[in-house]
């Protein structure tokens, strides 16, 4: 359709950026972090290299996450970061024939936030720019036939947002976007460790704890894992190490997980009965990195009484969906936002 233009899909996540290139698959997967020189604005590093600098930079260099809650928090830094990433995957004729780019955004973002993402995408060299809502992209990427007149429910748990949606006939029927996801899980762990152990830990340590011993609930004792956690003692300011286990993390994550469960129940309550019947038969599909939290699917199954499954390659579903959506422009025409939106 677009001749010599390459087509790429971008999962512009709060924690991680994934870029899908048509015919090649996922070509880039790097943390949403950029490091710049404070005085000059010169870019020192992006992605994995910049992530390693978090909390470890000298005074003249700052490493930051320019995305927050799934949307652009720092426009200039997001543009520089995205430009560096796209340069890594765009090759050959597309340096002349600008690529068409599909970017996902959380469900229910504001008009201002949409314009910011579209503008940033055009500024980094896109020929045409399109936006697709995350749960729709996640559904496509997980293999759901969204064109069917059948209800499907997606719970996409990313770094900054959890998007919950019921999808039918190529569009979102009911949705809710919560600013509670993987990053909030990390913050909850930091608060818990601070309160229980008088120990201050950083974001990276909290993320490691979540991945290694984290769980939504404990079903049997053999699921309990332990981990040594290092940080700064808040009483004497000295380094300190404590041992934590999975049960601690279940307690730490209780509040944010309950909010997500409540959100899923609300979306079900607002959905047409016929679609709810379909969802009972087909089950709920979980996508995103947060879906990998141990026994999270069991927690949602207990909360809703509906079968829950974690999608294969759950962390890649949104990125894969953005790429596939470029082949479905006619089907999705009423549910996409293009750069024509900028001229309104």
N, C-alpha and C positions, 0 to 999 in steps of 0.2 A: 504493500500500500504506500509506503513512504520511500520507495526507490532505494537510493544509496544511503539513506539515513539509517544509522543504527538506532535501536530502540532499547532503552534501559528503564528498569523499575527501581525505585529507591524506597527502602524502609528507613525513613529518617527518624530513628528512635531516640528517646531520651538517653538511653544507656549505650546503644550500639547502632551503627549505620551498616545496613546491608545493601549491596547493589547487585541487581540481577541484569544480565545482558542477554538479549534474545539470541538463542542458538548456542550460548556458552554456559548458561546457568549462573549461579551466584559467584561473582568475580571478586567481591570485596566484603569483608566482615571485620570491622574495626570499631573500637570504642568511640563514642561521640565526645571526643575531647580534643581541644586545641590549646597549644602553648604558644604564647607570644611574648615579645619583649615589651615590658610595660611602657617605656618612654616612647618608642618608635612605632609600635604596632606591628613590627616584623614577625612573621610566622616562624617559630623555631621548630615546631613539630605538630603533627596531627595524628589522630588514631592511637594505635598501640604504643608508639613512642611517647606521645604526649601523656597517655594514661599512666605510664611508668613514672612520670614526673609529678603526678598529683600528690600534694602534701610534702613534696621533696624539693621544690624549686627555690633558688636564691631569690633575694628581694627584687631583682630587676626582671625576673621572668614569672609570668602567671600562667598556670594551667587550669582551664575551666571547662565546664560542660555548658555549651551555649544553648542547649535545648532543655526545657523544663516542662514537666507534665505533658510531654508529647508535642509541644509547640515551641516556636522560636522565642527564646528569652533575650538573646543578644543577636540582633540581626546581622551586624557586620561580621562577627566571629562565625556565625553559622554559614554565611556566604563564603567566607574564606575556607572554612573546613570542607564544605560541600564541593567547592571548586577543586580543592586538592584531591578529594576522593574521586571525582568524576574524571579528572585528568589521568588517574591511574587505570581506568577501564576503557576510555574512549581512544580508539586507535584508527589509523589508516584514513580512509576518505571522510570519516566523521569529523576530522579536524577542519574540513571545509564544509561538509554537509552536516549541520548541527544535529545532534541526536534528539529524538523525541523522548521525553522523560515523563514517567508516571510516578507520582509521589503519594504516599499514603499519609493521612492525617486522622487524628481521633474523631470519632463520631461526635457531631454536635459542636465542632469548633466555631468560633465567631467569624463574622465576615472579615474583620481586621486580621485575624490569624490566617485565614485562607489567603488573603491578599499578600501577606508577608511571605508565606511559603511559595506561592506562585511567582512573586517578584524575585525572590532569591533564586528560584530555579531558572527563570529566564536570564538573570544576571550572570549565572555561572556558565551560560552558553547553550541552553536548550533551544532546539528549533521550535518545538511545541511543548507546552507544559500542561499536564493534567493532574488533578487531584482525585483520589479515591479514598473513601472512608475505610479505616482499618478493619472493622469486622467484615466488610464486604470483601476486601482483599484477602483476609485470612481465610474466609470461606472458599474463595476461588483456589487459593494456594493449598488448601487441605483436601481438595478434590470434590467439593460439594457442587452439584449441578444447580447453580443459582437460578437458572432460567425456568426451572420446574415450578408449577403452581403448588408447591409443597413447602411446609414450614421447616426451617432448619435454625438451630440456635447455636450461636458462636459466643464463646467467652474468651476474649483475647487479652492476656495479661502481659503487658510489656514492662518497660522500665519506669515510665512516668504515668501511664494510664491503663485502666482496665476498661475495655470496651465490650459491652454486652449487647447482643442484637439478635432479633428474630428476622430471618431473611426469607423472602418468597418472590417469585416472578422477577428476578433480577434486581431487586431493591430491598432496602431495609424497611420493615414494617413498624417495628418498635425497637428503640435502642436507649441505652444509657451509658454515659461515659463518666467513669469515676477517676478522680486524681489520686488514686490509691493503687500502687502496683509494686514492682520489684524494688524501686528506690525507697518507697515507704516501708517495705519490709526491713530494709537495711537500717533505716532510722529507728524503727521499733526495736530492733536488736540492740542498737547503740543505747537507747533509753533504758532498756531492761538491764543491760550489763552495768550501766552507770548506777542505776537504782539498787540493784542487788549486790554488786561487788565493789561499789565505789571506784570503778575502773573506767577510764576514758579510752575508747577505741575509735579508730578511723573508719571511713566508709569502705575502704578496701578490705579491712579486716572483717567488718560486718558482712560484707558480701561473701567472703570466703567461708565464714561460719555458716551462713545460710546454705551455701552450696554443699558443704561437707557434712553437716549434721542437722540441717534444717528439716522440718516436717510440719505438716498441717495438723496431723494427729498421729498418735501412736496406737497401733492396733495390737501389737504383741511386743513383749519385752526384748525380743532379739532384734527389734528395729532400732533400739536406742544405741546411739553412737556417742563417743566422747571426743573432745578436742581441747588442746591447750590454747588459751587465748591470751595474748600479750597486749599490754597497753600501759597507760600512766595512772598511777595511784592518785586519786583525787584528794587524799588526805595529806600525804607527805611529798607528792610530786615526783616520786621515784618510779622506775620501771617495775612492773608487777605482772605476774602470770597466774591465771586461774584456770581450772578445768571446768568446762561446761558440757552439757549433754543435750540430746535431742529434746528431752522433756522441757528443758529450759527454753528452747526455741519455740516449741509449741505454745508455751505460756506467753512468750514475747510477741508472737504473731497473732495471738487470739483476737485482738481488736480489729486490725486491718482485714483479716480473713472473714470476720463476722460481717464487716461492712460490704465486702464483695458478695458474700452469700445473700445478704439482704437485697443487694442490687439485682442479683439473678432472680430472686423471688418477685421483686417489683416488676421486672420486665415480663415475667411469665403471667403475672396478674393482669397486666395491661394488654396482653396479646389476645387476638381473636380465638375463641374456643377451638375452631377447626385447626388452626395452626398449632395450638397447644397439643391437640390430639396427635398431630404429625410428630411433634417433638418427643412425646412420650414413646412413640414407636421407634423413632430414629435416634433418640438420645441427644445429649448436649455434647458439643465438640469444644475442647479446650485447646487454645493455641498460645504461642508466645513463650518466652523464657520462664515466666512465673508459673506456667502450667507444669513445669518440671519439679516444683516443690513436692516432696514426698507426701503421698496420700492426699494431695489437694483434691484430686478427682473423687476420692472416697468422701471427703468432707462435703463437697457439693452434692454428691449422691444422697448423703444423709439429710442434707438441708432441703432438697427438692423432691426426693422420692423418684427421680428420673435417672436412667442410666447415663453415665458420664464417661467419655473417652478422651484421652489425650491424643491429638493428631500426630501422625508420623512426621518427624522433622518439625516439631512444633515451633522451634525458634526461627525456622525459615519460611513458614507459611505466608506471612505478610509480604515478604520480599518476592517470593515466587508468584503470589497473587498479583502484585503490581505489574510484573512482566507479562503474565498471561492476559491481564486486563487490556493490554495494548492490542491484542488480537480480538477483543470482544467489544470494540467501541460502539458497534450498532446495538448490541444487547444492553450495554451499560449507558447508552446515550443520555438517559434521563437521570442518571445517578452519578455522573462525573461532573467535575468543575474544570473548565479549561482556562487558558490564558485569555480567552475572549472576555472573561470575567473582569480582567484588569481594565478593560476599556469602557466599562460601564460607569 
